[in-house]
């Protein structure tokens, strides 16, 4: 059993990739190890709640140097092998090298072999040549795609060698090309993080492009003007991990409910350990989202309530009791509590952003889980949040970190269950469940909208009606106008009541309308209704495909449903980012 199964609140790791030259000079090793150690220790200091994971293929040279330092510092090591182990070990010409490889592999948390590239055979990669080099390049592309940053022990010289260090560095800076990653748009910024470049001489070419052992941070295209992007991603990871610790008691009470809601325990035991872990990851993100959702909604309600109470106290002071100055003090206190107390506390604790971020992470994990159960090899991070890049980049990185394969107790990384059974589970626990959920959610928000909107209309009609009456009274011909105005001047209570009936209903209508807008009830009702129809429409075709044993077509339909769900959640994030949690104000 691995540490994530033992840990009830698994943490999001910062994943560090490594690429570099194999032929390092022996005299350079201490200096290189020192620089690597400083990099890792800085991350451990800056991100105290975040575990570090190193992805290393354990090739000779740079891969092993960084792995040794990482293990000394307590960093978890995961090894993606470029090919079958027996083929890979053919590259290690000495018994000492093979022994070092075996020792480091044994110290790894787990290891797995990357698949053979389509169109390539085991025979081709078992001997030197282009096919074998492409397997190495695939490993470099995998490490780039799954890592938050890449350490490169590199001489700084760009060479166009398949599987070479400079090609992997370019993957990090320019994006991983096909066939090692899905095709991306040329207008998209690469998702990868920075390259931590350590200028490294090599035995075959001691001359370097730059001062030897100098350290540089290289950023992908699109990072210009936002150098703090990577720091922001790291900070969000650490915040998530801190929240799992701070809310440990809430998680311990509620996380089981989220696990069972996603997938029943009885069926989970039959899943590969990677999917079992992903189910737990979903539950943690979902439970945290629920926790911060409650705080967000209660904060929003309190803000509107206190502002309305402040408006009432001011109206009482202005129109009914101008001598009772304590009413004015109450007005100021209520506003101060709303703006400086509730509002500031919510912003300081970041309730709304955490609710939205953790809900987005959970929904991505939901789709990734059911894609995995259906046997799909698509990664959610390749299809998520394209329109929301920037402050939500950390979520795609988190999804990639949590999609690294998990081992079974024997260390193997298994496949999925049998196809027919998987598809039926997806139909039952995702497609049908989501169709019911979206239909219920659309009805719920539509009913709330229907319940609130009549009050807005009634309050506005009262305010407008009283305004029309007072205006009409002032337009009456003499002497009725004179008599009416004189009676109002002598009856202060009636005059104050009329003014209050003009102002307070209008304020109440504005506050209630603002509350409806902040909750985005109308937009939710439409959005949820559309998604309910999409999932409901998928039901019968999917049942027929499974009955006719068209499993590939069924898998494709499930993938398309997942993409629709991801797009809907991305739109949901945009919708709420435009409605920040704050006290009502003019403009």
Residue, then its C-alpha position, 0 to 999 in steps of 0.5 A: x500500500x502506498x503513502x497516498x492510500x494511507x493519507x486521508x488527505x492526499x496532497x498536490x505535489x510540485x512535480x520537477x522534471x529533469x533532462x540533461x547530458x549523460x557524459x558529465x565530467x567527474x570533476x563537475x559533479x560536486x558543483x552541479x549537485x550543490x546547485x541542484x540541492x539549492x534549487x530543491x531546498x528553496x522549493x521546500x522552504x517556499x512551499x512548506x505544505x507541498x510535497x516534491x516529486x521528481x520525474x527522472x528516467x534515470x539515464x546516466x549522467x544528469x538524470x541520476x545526479x538529480x535523482x541522488x540529490x532529490x532522494x537525499x532531501x526526501x523528494x519522492x522519485x517516480x521513474x518513467x522508463x522510455x522502453x521495456x527495462x531489459x531494452x533500456x538497460x542495454x544502454x548501460x555498458x558497465x556493471x557499475x552503471x547497471x547497479x547504480x540504475x537498479x539501486x535508484x530504481x529500487x529507491x523510487x516510489x514506483x516506476x513504469x514503462x512508457x508504451x511503444x510509439x505507434x508504428x514501432x516494434x520491439x525489435x526496432x527499439x531493441x537496437x540503436x537507431x531512430x526508433x530507439x531515439x524516438x522512445x527517448x524523445x517520448x520520455x522527454x515529452x512525457x516528463x515535460x507534460x507532467x512536470x511543473x518545471x524542468x531542471x536542465x543540466x545542459x551546455x546551452x547549445x541547441x542541437x537538432x538530435x532526436x531525443x537529445x537534451x536541447x530538444x527536450x528543453x525546446x519542448x518545455x519552452x515551445x510545447x510538446x509536438x505530435x506524436x508525443x502530445x495532442x495537437x495544439x493551436x499555434x496561438x496557445x501558450x505552452x502549459x509548461x513552466x520554466x526551465x531551470x537551466x544549469x550551464x553544464x560542460x560535458x566530456x565530449x564538448x567542454x565548451x558551453x554557451x555561457x558561464x559554466x555552472x551559471x543558473x538561469x530561468x528560461x520561460x516559455x513563450x507567452x510568459x513575457x510581462x507575467x514573470x510571477x505566473x510560475x510563482x502564482x501557480x506554486x502558491x496556489x498549490x501550497x494553498x490547496x495543500x494548506x487547506x487540506x490540513x486546516x480543514x482536516x476535521x471537515x474532510x474526515x467527516x465529509x470526504x467519504x460522502x463525496x467518494x461514494x457520490x462519485x463511485x460506489x465503494x463496492x465497485x471501486x475495489x475492482x479499479x486500478x489503483x490509479x483510479x482509486x487514488x483519483x477517486x480520493x483526489x476528487x473527493x478531497x477537492x469536492x469536499x473543500x469546494x463544498x466547504x468554501x461554497x458554504x462560506x461564500x454563500x453565507x458571506x454573500x447573504x450576510x453582506x446584503x442583509x447588513x447593507x439593507x439593515x444599514x439603509x433602513x437605519x439611515x432612513x429611520x434617522x433621516x425621516x422619522x427620528x432625526x434627533x436620535x443620532x444613535x441611529x446614524x451611529x448604527x448605520x455607520x456601524x452596520x456599513x463598517x461591519x459589512x465592508x470592513x468586517x465581513x467583506x474584508x474577511x472573505x477577501x482575506x480568506x479568499x472564500x470565493x476564489x477557493x470555492x471556484x478553483x476547487x470546484x473546477x479541479x474537482x470537475x476536471x478530476x470527475x471527467x478524468x476518472x470516468x475517462x479512465x474507467x472507460x479506458x480512454x487515454x485522454x488527459x483532461x489537462x489537454x482539453x480544459x480551461x483554454x479560455x480561462x488560462x492565467x490564474x487557473x493554470x495551476x489547475x491543469x498542472x494539478x490535474x497532470x500531477x494527479x494523473x501520473x500512474x499509481x502502482x499496485x502493491x507489487x509496483x506494477x501500473x495496471x490497466x483498466x478493467x474489461x471494456x464492457x463492464x467499464x462502459x456500463x459503470x460509466x453509463x450508470x454512475x456518470x451519464x445517468x447521474x449527471x443527466x439527473x443532476x443537471x435537470x434537478x439543478x436547472x429546476x432548483x435555480x429556476x424555482x429560486x429565480x421565480x421565487x425572488x423576482x416577484x419580490x423585486x417587481x412588487x418592491x419596485x411597484x411600491x416605490x414607483x407607485x408612491x413616487x407617482x402619488x406624491x408627484x401627482x399630489x404636487x400637481x393638484x390645482x390650488x387650493x387642494x395642493x396647498x391644503x395637502x402640502x400643509x397637512x403633510x407639513x403638519x403631519x411629520x409621521x405621514x410625510x416620513x412614511x411616504x418618503x420611506x415608502x419611496x426609498x426603502x422598497x427601491x433599495x430593497x429591490x436593488x439589493x435583491x436584484x443584485x443578490x440574484x445577479x451575484x448568484x447568477x441564477x438565470x444563467x445557471x438555469x439555462x446552462x444546467x438545462x442545456x447540459x441536462x439535455x446533452x447527458x440525457x440525449x447521450x443515454x439511449x445511443x450509449x446503451x445501444x452501442x454497449x448492447x451492440x458491443x461497439x465499445x470504441x464508438x461508446x468510448x468516443x461518445x464518453x470522451x465527447x461528453x467529457x469535453x462538453x462537461x469541461x467546457x461547461x465548467x470553464x464557462x461557469x468559472x468565467x461567469x462567476x469570476x465576473x461576479x466577485x464576492x463583495x459588498x453591494x456598491x454603486x456602479 
